[in-house]
Amino acid sequence: MRTPQVVGGLLNVDHDKMTIKGLLTSVMGNFPINELVHEVEQRNRLKLILPWLETCVENKVWKWKEEDRLEQEAEEKLRRGA
C-alpha cells in the first residue's frame, strides 16, 4: 500500500490536516509504519500523526514486534521534538 507516499504528497501541497487524518484512520495499520514516519518526519510534521499513533498502540494494530519497536521509536522522536 502506498499510504506513506500519498500522505507525503498531501503534505507537500499543504493539504487539509483533517483529510490526512481521515485517510490514516481509514487504512489503520495496513502499511509499514516506518515508511509513514519517514515521510512525515522529512516534512517536520510528526505531531500530525501522534494521535493516530496513540490510537494504533491502544488498539494493538500492529501484531509484529518489529512494527511495535518502530512505532515506539516514532513516538519517542515526537516527544523529543524531532
C-alpha atoms as an extended CHARMM CRD file, in Angstrom:
* protein
*
        82  EXT
         1         1  MET       CA              0.0000000000        0.0000000000        0.0000000000  PROA      1               0.0000000000
         2         2  ARG       CA              1.3020000000        3.4490000000       -0.8800000000  PROA      2               0.0000000000
         3         3  THR       CA             -0.2750000000        5.2990000000        2.0220000000  PROA      3               0.0000000000
         4         4  PRO       CA              3.0200000000        6.7740000000        3.2930000000  PROA      4               0.0000000000
         5         5  GLN       CA              3.8090000000        8.2440000000       -0.1210000000  PROA      5               0.0000000000
         6         6  VAL       CA              0.2680000000        9.5870000000       -0.5070000000  PROA      6               0.0000000000
         7         7  VAL       CA              0.4730000000       11.2720000000        2.8990000000  PROA      7               0.0000000000
         8         8  GLY       CA              3.8380000000       12.7510000000        1.9270000000  PROA      8               0.0000000000
         9         9  GLY       CA              2.3710000000       14.1050000000       -1.2860000000  PROA      9               0.0000000000
        10        10  LEU       CA             -0.5880000000       15.6180000000        0.5450000000  PROA      10              0.0000000000
        11        11  LEU       CA              1.7770000000       17.2980000000        2.9880000000  PROA      11              0.0000000000
        12        12  ASN       CA              3.8360000000       18.6450000000        0.0820000000  PROA      12              0.0000000000
        13        13  VAL       CA              0.8280000000       20.5260000000       -1.2470000000  PROA      13              0.0000000000
        14        14  ASP       CA             -0.2330000000       21.6190000000        2.2610000000  PROA      14              0.0000000000
        15        15  HSD       CA             -3.4530000000       19.6100000000        2.0870000000  PROA      15              0.0000000000
        16        16  ASP       CA             -6.0520000000       19.8080000000        4.8640000000  PROA      16              0.0000000000
        17        17  LYS       CA             -4.9370000000       18.0550000000        8.0780000000  PROA      17              0.0000000000
        18        18  MET       CA             -8.3620000000       16.5040000000        8.6540000000  PROA      18              0.0000000000
        19        19  THR       CA             -8.2440000000       14.8050000000        5.2490000000  PROA      19              0.0000000000
        20        20  ILE       CA             -4.8410000000       13.3180000000        6.0500000000  PROA      20              0.0000000000
        21        21  LYS       CA             -6.0020000000       12.1390000000        9.4720000000  PROA      21              0.0000000000
        22        22  GLY       CA             -9.1210000000       10.6250000000        7.8960000000  PROA      22              0.0000000000
        23        23  LEU       CA             -7.0140000000        8.7830000000        5.3510000000  PROA      23              0.0000000000
        24        24  LEU       CA             -4.8170000000        7.3120000000        8.0750000000  PROA      24              0.0000000000
        25        25  THR       CA             -7.8380000000        6.2510000000       10.1050000000  PROA      25              0.0000000000
        26        26  SER       CA             -9.3960000000        4.5190000000        7.1080000000  PROA      26              0.0000000000
        27        27  VAL       CA             -6.3040000000        2.3810000000        6.4240000000  PROA      27              0.0000000000
        28        28  MET       CA             -5.2590000000        1.8160000000       10.0450000000  PROA      28              0.0000000000
        29        29  GLY       CA             -2.2200000000       -0.4760000000       10.1330000000  PROA      29              0.0000000000
        30        30  ASN       CA             -2.3450000000       -1.6990000000        6.5380000000  PROA      30              0.0000000000
        31        31  PHE       CA              1.0690000000       -0.2970000000        5.6210000000  PROA      31              0.0000000000
        32        32  PRO       CA              4.5970000000       -0.1010000000        7.0710000000  PROA      32              0.0000000000
        33        33  ILE       CA              4.6390000000        2.4400000000        9.9130000000  PROA      33              0.0000000000
        34        34  ASN       CA              8.3470000000        3.1550000000        9.4070000000  PROA      34              0.0000000000
        35        35  GLU       CA              7.6710000000        4.4480000000        5.8950000000  PROA      35              0.0000000000
        36        36  LEU       CA              4.9230000000        6.7500000000        7.1480000000  PROA      36              0.0000000000
        37        37  VAL       CA              7.1420000000        8.0960000000        9.9280000000  PROA      37              0.0000000000
        38        38  HSD       CA              9.9250000000        8.6970000000        7.4080000000  PROA      38              0.0000000000
        39        39  GLU       CA              7.6390000000       10.5930000000        5.0080000000  PROA      39              0.0000000000
        40        40  VAL       CA              6.1310000000       12.7290000000        7.7600000000  PROA      40              0.0000000000
        41        41  GLU       CA              9.4360000000       13.3210000000        9.5600000000  PROA      41              0.0000000000
        42        42  GLN       CA             11.0470000000       14.5990000000        6.3400000000  PROA      42              0.0000000000
        43        43  ARG       CA              8.4440000000       17.3520000000        6.3510000000  PROA      43              0.0000000000
        44        44  ASN       CA              8.7460000000       18.1250000000       10.0830000000  PROA      44              0.0000000000
        45        45  ARG       CA              5.1110000000       17.1590000000       10.6780000000  PROA      45              0.0000000000
        46        46  LEU       CA              5.3940000000       14.2540000000       13.1440000000  PROA      46              0.0000000000
        47        47  LYS       CA              2.9710000000       15.9330000000       15.5480000000  PROA      47              0.0000000000
        48        48  LEU       CA              0.2670000000       15.4910000000       12.9350000000  PROA      48              0.0000000000
        49        49  ILE       CA              0.3170000000       11.7040000000       13.3030000000  PROA      49              0.0000000000
        50        50  LEU       CA              0.8150000000       11.4700000000       17.0770000000  PROA      50              0.0000000000
        51        51  PRO       CA             -2.8980000000       10.9820000000       17.9020000000  PROA      51              0.0000000000
        52        52  TRP       CA             -3.1370000000        8.3650000000       15.1680000000  PROA      52              0.0000000000
        53        53  LEU       CA             -0.0660000000        6.5340000000       16.5150000000  PROA      53              0.0000000000
        54        54  GLU       CA             -1.5040000000        6.5630000000       20.0300000000  PROA      54              0.0000000000
        55        55  THR       CA             -4.7740000000        5.1020000000       18.7510000000  PROA      55              0.0000000000
        56        56  CYS       CA             -2.8770000000        2.3650000000       16.9360000000  PROA      56              0.0000000000
        57        57  VAL       CA             -0.9930000000        1.4910000000       20.1140000000  PROA      57              0.0000000000
        58        58  GLU       CA             -4.1800000000        1.4190000000       22.1920000000  PROA      58              0.0000000000
        59        59  ASN       CA             -5.8940000000       -0.8360000000       19.6540000000  PROA      59              0.0000000000
        60        60  LYS       CA             -2.8040000000       -3.0110000000       19.1590000000  PROA      60              0.0000000000
        61        61  VAL       CA             -2.9930000000       -2.5300000000       15.4060000000  PROA      61              0.0000000000
        62        62  TRP       CA              0.4720000000       -3.9490000000       14.7810000000  PROA      62              0.0000000000
        63        63  LYS       CA              0.9780000000       -7.5700000000       15.6820000000  PROA      63              0.0000000000
        64        64  TRP       CA              4.6680000000       -7.8550000000       14.8660000000  PROA      64              0.0000000000
        65        65  LYS       CA              7.3840000000       -6.9050000000       17.3160000000  PROA      65              0.0000000000
        66        66  GLU       CA              9.3540000000       -5.0380000000       14.6450000000  PROA      66              0.0000000000
        67        67  GLU       CA              6.3750000000       -2.7880000000       13.9430000000  PROA      67              0.0000000000
        68        68  ASP       CA              5.9050000000       -2.2230000000       17.6980000000  PROA      68              0.0000000000
        69        69  ARG       CA              9.5290000000       -1.1700000000       18.0130000000  PROA      69              0.0000000000
        70        70  LEU       CA              9.2780000000        1.1780000000       15.0310000000  PROA      70              0.0000000000
        71        71  GLU       CA              6.1010000000        2.7320000000       16.3670000000  PROA      71              0.0000000000
        72        72  GLN       CA              7.7240000000        3.2930000000       19.7680000000  PROA      72              0.0000000000
        73        73  GLU       CA             10.7250000000        4.9380000000       18.1140000000  PROA      73              0.0000000000
        74        74  ALA       CA              8.3940000000        7.2740000000       16.2320000000  PROA      74              0.0000000000
        75        75  GLU       CA              6.6200000000        8.2650000000       19.4280000000  PROA      75              0.0000000000
        76        76  GLU       CA              9.9470000000        8.8810000000       21.1680000000  PROA      76              0.0000000000
        77        77  LYS       CA             11.0210000000       11.1900000000       18.3250000000  PROA      77              0.0000000000
        78        78  LEU       CA              7.8020000000       13.1190000000       18.6940000000  PROA      78              0.0000000000
        79        79  ARG       CA              8.1480000000       13.5170000000       22.4080000000  PROA      79              0.0000000000
        80        80  ARG       CA             11.7390000000       14.7760000000       21.9910000000  PROA      80              0.0000000000
        81        81  GLY       CA             10.5310000000       17.3360000000       19.4870000000  PROA      81              0.0000000000
        82        82  ALA       CA             12.3090000000       15.8730000000       16.4600000000  PROA      82              0.0000000000
